[in-house]
Amino acid sequence: MIEIAGVTHAYRTESGPLPVLRDLSLSVPENGFAAVVGPSGCGKSTLTRLIAGLMKPDTGDVRLHGEKVKGPKSTVGMAFQNPVLLEWRTILDNVILPLEIVAPRMPRKDRVARAEHLLGLVGLAGFEDKRPSELSGGMRQRASLCRALVHKPEVLILDEPFGALDAFTREDLWQLMHTLRAEEPFTSLLITHDLRESIFLADQVVVLSGRPATTQHILDVSFEGARVLDDLYTQKATDMLAILRHEIQVAQGRAETAEAAE
């Protein structure tokens, strides 16, 4: 579903190009779930913008379902760390907003039915007429997930959507993501700094490092049966953290060697 091949990208600044990604490649199968981890500033959020069609790579290809991404696509949903709900709209009207844009001819009753179904799945039935300020942070993020999924996107991009929440709420929403995937199949790419989160949610974890960043490791995550937060996940997260630290050290060593050679 998501195919990224040899992508390189740099931002244009007054002092010249600022390389962010270099020869980055990864793929996510249909209905798969990939998590991208790496140090701050390594280009993880840039990657999401490229997949969403909000930016174009300097070189390389980004494809969704085999089609080259040339601009924003209605088949992509996005959720961010900040739910960015509109305070002047009710929760219900916030959720149906994407349908007003991508399906303007859909009758309102059908939009409402779709939104109410999702709100019921995430435990927000009865809160349809509330304003965002009347909900807790976790509830607002649940509404944001509903809004991202209301138009049945093929791809859901999650840019650290649980990062600002307390540990209890965050783990509750991790479990909710598994429920949503079972009820509303979609392909997903998650940006996160939380290694336990990546292990609990994803089928594969992509480790980025270096400046500019490139793919260092792709770790397959496979468990039999339902996933639960136990010592097994904690140990896997610990192992991944060791790999990530090692790759950062290797990348830093390469950068220092390159600078010395110059």
C-alpha positions as CSV (number, residue, x, y, z in Angstrom):
1,M,0.0,0.0,0.0
2,I,2.8,2.4,0.9
3,E,6.0,2.2,-1.2
4,I,8.9,4.6,-0.6
5,A,11.9,4.1,-2.9
6,G,15.1,6.0,-2.7
7,V,13.6,9.2,-1.3
8,T,15.9,12.1,-0.7
9,H,14.7,15.5,0.5
10,A,16.2,18.8,1.7
11,Y,14.7,22.0,3.0
12,R,15.6,25.3,1.3
13,T,17.0,27.8,3.7
14,E,18.7,31.2,3.4
15,S,22.1,29.5,4.0
16,G,21.5,26.8,1.5
17,P,19.9,23.3,1.3
18,L,19.3,21.5,4.6
19,P,19.4,17.7,3.9
20,V,16.8,15.8,5.9
21,L,16.3,12.4,4.2
22,R,18.8,10.4,2.1
23,D,18.0,7.4,-0.1
24,L,15.2,6.3,2.3
25,S,13.2,3.2,1.3
26,L,10.5,1.3,3.0
27,S,7.2,-0.5,2.2
28,V,4.0,-1.2,4.2
29,P,1.6,-3.9,2.9
30,E,-2.1,-3.4,2.6
31,N,-3.7,-3.3,6.1
32,G,-0.2,-3.4,7.6
33,F,1.0,-1.1,10.5
34,A,4.5,0.4,10.5
35,A,6.0,2.5,13.2
36,V,8.9,4.8,12.5
37,V,11.3,5.6,15.3
38,G,14.4,7.7,15.5
39,P,16.1,10.6,17.2
40,S,14.4,14.0,17.2
41,G,15.0,16.0,14.1
42,C,15.8,13.0,11.9
43,G,13.0,13.7,9.4
44,K,10.1,11.5,10.7
45,S,7.5,14.2,10.3
46,T,8.9,15.1,6.9
47,L,8.3,11.6,5.9
48,T,4.6,11.8,6.8
49,R,4.2,15.0,4.8
50,L,5.7,13.3,1.8
51,I,3.4,10.3,2.1
52,A,0.4,12.6,2.5
53,G,1.4,14.6,-0.6
54,L,1.9,17.8,1.3
55,M,5.5,17.9,0.0
56,K,7.3,16.4,-2.9
57,P,10.7,14.6,-2.6
58,D,13.7,15.9,-4.4
59,T,14.5,12.4,-5.7
60,G,12.8,9.0,-5.4
61,D,9.2,7.9,-5.5
62,V,6.4,7.8,-3.0
63,R,3.5,5.6,-4.1
64,L,0.2,4.6,-2.6
65,H,-1.4,1.5,-4.0
66,G,1.1,1.7,-6.9
67,E,0.1,5.3,-7.8
68,K,2.7,8.0,-7.5
69,V,1.8,10.7,-5.0
70,K,1.7,14.0,-6.7
71,G,-0.4,16.0,-4.2
72,P,-2.8,15.6,-1.2
73,K,-5.1,12.6,-1.5
74,S,-8.5,12.0,-0.1
75,T,-7.5,8.4,0.5
76,V,-5.2,9.5,3.3
77,G,-6.3,10.3,6.9
78,M,-4.0,12.1,9.4
79,A,-4.0,12.5,13.2
80,F,-1.5,14.6,15.1
81,Q,-0.2,15.1,18.6
82,N,-2.5,18.1,18.9
83,P,-6.1,17.1,18.0
84,V,-6.8,20.6,16.5
85,L,-10.5,20.3,16.9
86,L,-12.6,23.4,16.0
87,E,-14.0,24.9,19.1
88,W,-17.0,26.5,17.4
89,R,-18.2,23.0,16.2
90,T,-19.6,20.2,18.2
91,I,-17.7,16.9,18.4
92,L,-20.1,15.4,15.9
93,D,-19.6,18.3,13.4
94,N,-15.8,18.1,13.9
95,V,-15.8,14.4,13.0
96,I,-17.9,14.9,9.9
97,L,-15.8,17.8,8.6
98,P,-13.7,15.6,6.2
99,L,-16.9,14.2,4.6
100,E,-18.1,17.8,3.9
101,I,-14.9,18.2,1.9
102,V,-14.4,14.9,0.1
103,A,-18.1,13.9,-0.2
104,P,-20.1,17.2,-0.4
105,R,-23.1,15.4,-2.0
106,M,-23.4,12.9,0.8
107,P,-26.7,13.5,2.7
108,R,-26.1,14.9,6.2
109,K,-28.0,12.0,7.7
110,D,-25.5,9.6,6.2
111,R,-22.6,11.7,7.5
112,V,-24.1,11.7,10.9
113,A,-24.6,8.0,10.9
114,R,-21.0,7.4,9.9
115,A,-19.7,9.7,12.6
116,E,-21.9,8.3,15.3
117,H,-20.8,4.7,14.4
118,L,-17.1,5.7,14.9
119,L,-17.8,7.7,18.1
120,G,-19.6,4.7,19.5
121,L,-16.5,2.5,18.7
122,V,-14.2,4.8,20.7
123,G,-16.5,5.3,23.6
124,L,-17.8,8.8,22.9
125,A,-21.5,7.9,22.3
126,G,-23.5,10.6,24.1
127,F,-20.8,13.3,23.6
128,E,-21.8,14.2,20.1
129,D,-23.1,17.7,21.1
130,K,-20.3,18.6,23.4
131,R,-17.6,21.2,22.5
132,P,-13.9,20.2,22.4
133,S,-13.2,22.3,25.6
134,E,-15.7,20.1,27.5
135,L,-13.7,16.9,26.8
136,S,-10.5,15.6,28.4
137,G,-7.3,15.3,26.4
138,G,-7.8,11.6,25.8
139,M,-11.4,12.1,24.7
140,R,-10.4,14.9,22.2
141,Q,-7.8,12.5,20.8
142,R,-10.4,9.8,20.4
143,A,-12.6,12.3,18.4
144,S,-9.5,13.3,16.3
145,L,-9.0,9.6,15.4
146,C,-12.7,9.4,14.4
147,R,-12.3,12.5,12.2
148,A,-9.2,10.9,10.5
149,L,-11.1,7.7,9.8
150,V,-14.6,9.1,9.0
151,H,-14.1,9.1,5.2
152,K,-12.7,5.5,5.2
153,P,-9.1,6.3,4.1
154,E,-6.9,3.6,2.7
155,V,-4.0,5.0,4.7
156,L,-3.9,6.5,8.2
157,I,-0.9,8.6,9.2
158,L,-0.3,9.1,12.9
159,D,2.2,11.7,13.8
160,E,2.8,11.2,17.6
161,P,-0.9,11.3,18.4
162,F,-0.5,10.0,21.9
163,G,2.7,11.8,22.9
164,A,1.1,14.5,25.0
165,L,-1.2,12.2,27.0
166,D,-0.6,10.6,30.5
167,A,0.6,7.0,30.6
168,F,-2.8,5.6,31.5
169,T,-4.7,7.3,28.8
170,R,-1.9,6.6,26.3
171,E,-2.0,2.9,26.9
172,D,-5.8,2.9,26.8
173,L,-5.7,4.5,23.3
174,W,-3.1,1.9,22.2
175,Q,-5.7,-0.8,22.9
176,L,-8.3,1.3,21.1
177,M,-6.2,1.3,18.0
178,H,-6.3,-2.5,17.8
179,T,-10.1,-2.3,18.1
180,L,-10.3,0.3,15.3
181,R,-8.1,-1.8,13.0
182,A,-10.4,-4.8,13.6
183,E,-13.5,-2.8,12.8
184,E,-12.1,-0.4,10.2
185,P,-9.2,-2.0,8.3
186,F,-6.6,0.5,7.1
187,T,-2.9,0.7,6.4
188,S,-1.1,2.8,9.0
189,L,2.2,4.5,9.5
190,L,2.9,5.8,13.1
191,I,5.6,8.3,14.0
192,T,6.6,7.8,17.7
193,H,9.4,8.3,20.2
194,D,7.9,5.6,22.5
195,L,9.5,2.2,21.8
196,R,6.9,0.3,23.8
197,E,4.2,2.0,21.7
198,S,5.8,0.9,18.5
199,I,6.1,-2.7,19.7
200,F,2.5,-2.8,20.9
201,L,0.9,-1.3,17.8
202,A,3.1,-2.1,14.8
203,D,3.8,-5.1,12.6
204,Q,7.1,-3.6,11.7
205,V,9.3,-0.9,13.2
206,V,11.5,1.2,10.9
207,V,14.5,2.7,12.6
208,L,15.8,6.0,11.1
209,S,19.1,7.6,12.0
210,G,21.8,9.8,10.6
211,R,21.8,13.4,9.3
212,P,20.4,13.3,6.7
213,A,18.4,10.3,7.9
214,T,18.1,7.0,6.1
215,T,16.7,3.5,6.9
216,Q,19.0,1.7,9.4
217,H,16.8,-1.2,10.4
218,I,13.4,-2.7,9.8
219,L,12.3,-4.9,12.6
220,D,9.4,-7.4,12.2
221,V,7.1,-7.6,15.2
222,S,5.2,-10.8,15.4
223,F,3.2,-12.2,18.2
224,E,0.6,-15.0,18.4
225,G,-2.7,-14.1,19.9
226,A,-3.8,-10.8,21.4
227,R,-1.2,-8.2,22.4
228,V,-1.1,-7.3,26.0
229,L,1.2,-4.9,27.9
230,D,3.5,-7.3,29.8
231,D,7.1,-8.0,30.4
232,L,7.5,-9.5,26.9
233,Y,6.9,-6.1,25.3
234,T,9.1,-4.3,27.8
235,Q,12.0,-6.6,27.0
236,K,11.5,-6.2,23.2
237,A,11.4,-2.4,23.7
238,T,14.6,-2.6,25.7
239,D,16.3,-4.6,22.9
240,M,15.1,-2.1,20.3
241,L,16.4,0.8,22.4
242,A,19.8,-0.8,22.4
243,I,19.7,-1.2,18.6
244,L,18.6,2.4,18.2
245,R,21.4,3.8,20.4
246,H,23.9,1.7,18.5
247,E,22.7,3.0,15.2
248,I,22.8,6.6,16.4
249,Q,26.4,6.1,17.5
250,V,27.3,4.5,14.2
251,A,25.7,7.4,12.3
252,Q,27.4,10.0,14.5
253,G,30.7,8.3,13.9
254,R,30.2,8.3,10.1
255,A,29.3,12.0,10.3
256,E,32.5,12.8,12.3
257,T,34.6,10.8,9.9
258,A,33.1,12.7,6.9
259,E,33.7,16.0,8.6
260,A,37.3,15.1,9.3
261,A,37.8,14.1,5.7
262,E,36.5,17.5,4.5
